[in-house]
């Protein structure tokens, strides 16, 4: 292989190749999240446990069986309520369909010219790589990337010290003494929205509580969610989240590369 070939960006995968990759790396297909964990979180959401609400308030009743039925439809988990333990799944075709819908939404915002876009992730050990690639893409196509409330800090529930909003390459995350941390908490996004006032973003690309709080505030929001995080899917069903992509949100970061390339190509083609 020549030096120029080594520098050449990899081509976007075909749909069939991407599907095979998602299953092989367990981003979709037989995912690592257990059936027991999924069902436990669906019950928690139906009971309105704040930790699992991601900052959303839900209008529907959303009993446990309703949440399970929605997750079977949106993410492809096993629909049978009697399947209570062992393996659960994410349908890779639902992942790809949602990725393409996300790409179309992002492209639609970019076509307005100079849109304001805000990125945030609660999964810096996994999904950060997708957010950073998208941030580079939208910046190259004229978007204004927002960075509100940088340095804002608070006492996070369950921890004995403050956590702080920090940005890396225009992606907001929560930091604990210089270490980016996993979080479901909607409080940081609420602080960002409060600081912005009327100067709100045209689009939020996020996950976990960052996405839920933005959607709850009426901002156009697209996000990523695991099969054990039903809140964003319920938010999408109620019209508060535009698109939710089902995927395992914590595999090795490099495994997300083909999905990211497919998403980037979808945005570019739709412009």
Order of alpha helices (4+ residues) and beta strands (2+ residues): alpha-alpha-beta-alpha-alpha-alpha-beta-alpha-beta-alpha-beta-beta-beta-beta-beta-alpha-beta-alpha-beta-alpha-beta-alpha
